[in-house]
Amino acid sequence: MPKRTLDDLLSNGALTEGQRALTRVDFNVPLEGGADGSEPRVADDLRLRAALPTVERITQTGAKAILMSHLGRPGGERDASLSLRPVAERFEELLGRPVHFCEETVGEKAEAVIEQLTGGGVVLLENTRFAPGEKANSDAFAEALAALGDVFVGDAFGAVHRAHASTVGAARAMQLDDGRPAAMGRLVERELKALGRLVEEPASPFVAVLGGAKVSDKLGVIERLLGVADRLLIGGAMSYTFMRAQGRNVGDSLVEDDRVGDAERLLADAGDPLLLPEDHVAASGLDDEAEHQPVEGALPNGQMGVDIGPATAERYGEAIRRAQTVAWNGPMGVVEQERFAGGTRAVAQAVADATDDGAYTVAGGGDSAAALSQMGFADDISHLSTGGGAMLQFLEGEALPGVEVLSDR
């Protein structure tokens, strides 16, 4: 790889005992509890476990691991419900050693906590998005972060497509100020290698599966994949924008009206490789009392599509099981509700089966990754990506700012 890695820092002596490794991790994880007076806790620790190899390697050298991450969307203001404290507690359990928590992200208090750390110590700073300068990538906030480290380690694959102060600004400031190096951590290195296999002569048949809510989020990657994939299977709410483009009734399903023209163009360009659902699970609403049933073809007024139907799940499953390469991003339905998760589970099982038969399989996206983990399929595919937007941007062929900013080898 053209960018420096954590192992490069270790081999050339840039990271040694007592030094401060300012490390951007992706601890943007779902929390549960708190509203009823109970202590909030991490609901899915997939991203925390993914960060372990980098943090463990840093601390093995006797260096200090200074961890920073965002959580949620506090809008540049302090929000107690989005504090990273419960995340620090869960990460401490996973790491098996103390993880200190600092209530501030930058400034004298953060500097004091870091100074008191012994070699091999770990501290998690408070939510970077509590600072208005984070998303704005302000020079002042980037410089304040940069002051906390001797080297920068970028290991937040789920955020490398964002040009924020903690992903880009701090790394740039450290390199420009006095040549402090910036390198990718082991997670980012592994993600780039895994995703690279999807675009560098993937084995055929190559089947891509795209779901989720919005066509607008995936226009570029659809166009790119249509040039390399043998089959492109569409599910989720985004399928109804395509159905509207075909002139089919979609009832009350979610449709991006301003993207119908784009969907019509993609359908004309794609031809047979692009498959849409032929049946659906339709519901009158998303509340617990709403009735739902399978519907073939068009959806009636007053009903919305909430999952692909059983015939589509079987059809998609057959295509996936015949594949030698599979890329999947986005659930097939409203996967947060178990009764509408059948299509996603069927696709997950098919991807697992394809993996068992020797296919190279990659899945990513926050909702689909969480679903795979909760359904017990996380270890049954070749690579489970921790980044949804970053995965799509990589597959689209667009640069990732959080990678581009790292030091060249």
Sequence and secondary structure as in RCSB ss.txt:
>XXXX:A:sequence
MPKRTLDDLLSNGALTEGQRALTRVDFNVPLEGGADGSEPRVADDLRLRAALPTVERITQTGAKAILMSHLGRPG
GERDASLSLRPVAERFEELLGRPVHFCEETVGEKAEAVIEQLTGGGVVLLENTRFAPGEKANSDAFAEALAALGD
VFVGDAFGAVHRAHASTVGAARAMQLDDGRPAAMGRLVERELKALGRLVEEPASPFVAVLGGAKVSDKLGVIERL
LGVADRLLIGGAMSYTFMRAQGRNVGDSLVEDDRVGDAERLLADAGDPLLLPEDHVAASGLDDEAEHQPVEGALP
NGQMGVDIGPATAERYGEAIRRAQTVAWNGPMGVVEQERFAGGTRAVAQAVADATDDGAYTVAGGGDSAAALSQM
GFADDISHLSTGGGAMLQFLEGEALPGVEVLSDR
>XXXX:A:secstr
  B BHHHHHHTTSS TT EEEEE      EE  TTSS  EES  HHHHHHHHHHHHHHHTT EEEEE   S  T
TS  GGG SHHHHHHHHHHHTS  EEES SSSHHHHHHHHH  TT EEEE  GGGSTHHHHT HHHHHHHHTT S
EEEE  GGGTTS  IIIIIHHHHHHHHH   EEE HHHHHHHHHHHHHHSS  SSEEEEE SS STTTHHHHHHH
TTT SEEEE STHHHHHHHHTT  BTT    GGGHHHHHHHHHHH TTEE  SEEEEES SSTT  EEEEESSB 
TT EEEEE HHHHHHHHHHHHT SEEEEES SS TTSGGG HHHHHHHHHHHHHHHTT EEEEESHHHHHHHHHH
T TTSSSEE S HHHHHHHHHT   HHHHTS B 
